[in-house]
Amino acid sequence: MEEKGDIEGAVRQYAILCEGAEKYERACYDQCRALFDTSHVDTALACATSFVKNHPDSGLAPVAVRMVSTTLRGQEAYLMGAAMLHQLAQSVEGRDVWDSIQYERARLFRYAAMKAEEEAVLASIVDLGRWGSQLWDNAIWRMIAIQQDKEDDSKEEELLLRLLSAKEKSALIASYNSPYFDDALYRLGELYEERNDLQQAYDAFLRLSTWKTSRRRDDALLKCALLKRRTGDGERACMHLKLLTQRMPGSGSIRKAKKLLKEWNCS
């Protein structure tokens, strides 16, 4: 019925399956999803929030939350949406979907340019710990960006170190590093460089340059070379450039590295 464009009819059929004896969960979700394609926006919002309350541990609950957030954001109803999601979060506290609700609530505050409120909500996710929330990495990385905007380098450093300390050991079953790990380490190096703490900056970039699977390894090697040049250690500066050109010929930094090799007379 949906494929034929009969959305209203599809909604009725999904409702029958949802409310039937078997209480078909997917039909309940599809009923809400289809409603968002109609003019009954308020009904769709009520349906989605009801679905989240009734199925807080469903894999579809975060998707329903996102539909609510996206719809309200499209209407620029940021504060109303944040209040609605706050009530929803209270009704499912301690369940799997709670952090998804909080993250979308923070996103609404972000669009409303209310950074203090956004940061407070994100902090509630970060406080759950890395293994306490599936959105921990995203939340802490956004908090880091907020500190950067506020030029609060002390708080930014604290959060960067917290993210980096969550690096997992490969011996752990199903362990993984944060997708922001290499960006965080690179940013930490930049932060130290901005403070003119060149040794700590070098140590951060050097650590990143030795991580063979990092997509920022070449950037880190170039930074190492530039920092050693600034501190007068031309030999090590050339060594880093040579490593970059020899081991990563496809790097986006290769042209600059080759240019510096000539300028610095690296034999």
N, C-alpha and C positions, 0 to 999 in steps of 0.2 A: 504493500500500500504506500509506503514511503517512496519507493522507487517510481511509482506512478504519480506521485505528487499529492496523494491524499493524506496529508499530515494529520488532519483532525481525526480521520478514521483510524490511522495508525495509533494515535494517542489513546483512543478508546480501546483498541485491542490490547495494547500494552497494559492498560489499566486492568483489564479483565484478567490477564495472566498474573499481574502483580498482586491483585487482591484475591486471587483464587485460592483453592485449598493448598496448593503447593507453594504459594508465595514465591514465585519465580523472581529472584533478586535482579537478574539482568533485565527483565522486563520492567521492573520498577525504575531502574536507571534509564532505560531507553524511553520510558514515558516522559521523564524529566527532560532528557536530551531533545526529544522531538518537540516538546512544548516550547523550547527556546527558539524553534524555527517558526513559531506562530506569533500572533500579536498578543498572546496572553502572557506577557512578561512576568507580572506579579504571581500568576499561577505557577509559572515555571520556576521562579525563585523559591516559592513555598514548597514546591515538589522536591527541588534539589536539596534544600535544607532538611526536609523531612527524611529524604533518603539517607543523608549523612547521619542523622540522629538514629535511624533504625538500623543502619549497616555501617557503624563506625570503623569496623576492621576490614571492610571490603576493599579490594584493590581499586574499585571504581569510586570510592568515597573521595579521594583526593581530586579526581577528575571532576566530580560534581562540585566540589569546592571551587575549583578553578573556573568552572562555568559561571558560578555565582559572582566571583570576583571580576571576571572579564566583562560580564554584562553590566555590572554596576560601574565599572571603570569606563565603559563605553558611554554610559549615561552621565558621567562625571559626578556620580553620587558617592564620592569618596568617603565622606564622614558617615553617611547613612550605611554604606557598605561595611565600614570598619566596625560600627556599632552592631550591625547584624551578625558579623562574623565573631565578634566578642561574645555575644550571647550563645552562638553556636558552639564556640570553643568551651564555654562553661558547661554546656550540656554533655560534652564528650571528653571531659578532662580525664587524662590517664589512658586514653585509647589511641590507637595507631594514627588516626587522622588528625589528632590535635595539632601537631606541629605544622601540618599542611595548611590548616586554617589560620594559624598564627602567621605563617609565612605570607599567605595571601593578604592577610590584614596589614602586615608591614608594607607590602607592595602598594596597597591603597594609600597608606600614609605617605609613602614615597611620592606618589602621583599628586598628592595634596600638598607637597613640599613641607611636610611636617616631620623633619628629620629627628627631632627629639623623641617623638612618639614612635617613629619607625625603629629607631635604635633600641628603645625600651622593649618593644615586642620581639625584635631579633635576639636581644639578650636573653629572653625567656627560652628561646630555642637553644641558644649556645649553652645555657646553664644545664641543659639535659645531657651534655657530653656527646662525644662523637658517636658512641654506640647507642646512645639514647634517642637519637633522632636521625632520620634519613636525610634531613635537610641541614644538618649541622655545618657541613662544609660551605654550603651556599650562604647560610646565615652569617657565619663568622667572616667570610670573605666580603660580604656586603658591609658588615660593621667596620672592617678594615678600610673600605673605600670611604665610608662616612668620616672616619678619623682623618683620613687624608684630606678630605674637603674642609674639615674643621681646622686643619694644620695642627692637630694634637698628636705630635710625633711620639710622645711618651706612651699614650694609650694605643697608638697604632703599633708600636714596637711590641708592647705587651701581647696584643692579639696575634701578631705575626709569629711570635715565639710560641704562643699557645697552639696555633695551627701546626707549626713545624714540629712541635713535640709530639703530635699525634701520628707521626710517621710509624707505620707498622713494620714489624719484622716478617720476613718472608716465611719463617717457620710456622707462622700462624695460619691455620686453615682458613681459606677464603679471605685472607687479609688483603688490603690494598692501600695505596697512598692516596691522600686527598688529591682530587684533580687540580687543586690550586697549589699544590706543594711547590712546584718549581717556580711558579709566579710569585709565591710568597717569599721564597728564598731570594729571588732576584730583587723583589721590592725591599727586602730587609737590607740587602747590599746597597741599594740606592739610598735608603734612609740613612745608613751610616756614612755614605759618601756625602750626602747633603749636610751632615753634621761635621764634615771634614775629619771624621774618624776613619782614616784611610786603611789602617790595619784591619779593623773589624770588617770594613767593606770588602777588602781583599779576601779575607777568610770566608766570607759568605759566598762570594762569587767563585772562589776556588772550590768550595764544597760542591757547588752546583756544577762546576765544570767537570767534576769527576764522576757525576751521575750519568752513565752512558746512555740511558734511555730518555734523558730529559730533552724536550724540544727546545730548551733555552741554553743548552750546553755551549753552543757556539757563541751566543751573546755573552755568556759568562766568561768565556776564554778571552774575548775581546776586551771586556771590562778589566780582567786581570792584567792584561798587557798594558792598558792605559794607566791603570793605577800604579803598576810597577815603574812605568816611565815617569810618572809624577813624583815618585819617591826616589828617583835617581838610580834605580836598579835596571839598567838597560839590558843586561844579559838575560834576566828573567823575563823582561818585557818581550824580547825577541823570541825566547823559548815558547811563550804562550802563543805568539803569532804563528810560529812554525807548526805547533801542534794543530792549530786551527786550519791552516792551509793544507797540511798533510793528511789529517784524519777526517776532515769535513769539507771536501772540495765542493760539495753542493750547497754549502751554507750561503745564506743571504748576506753574511758579513765578509765573504771571501774577498770581494773587490777592495773593501776598505783595508782588510788585513794585508793584502799584497801591496797596496799603496804604502802602508806604514812600514812594511818590511824594507822597502826601498828608501823611504824618508829617514828611517832610523839606522840605515846602513847595517842591517842584520845580515851577517855573512852566513 
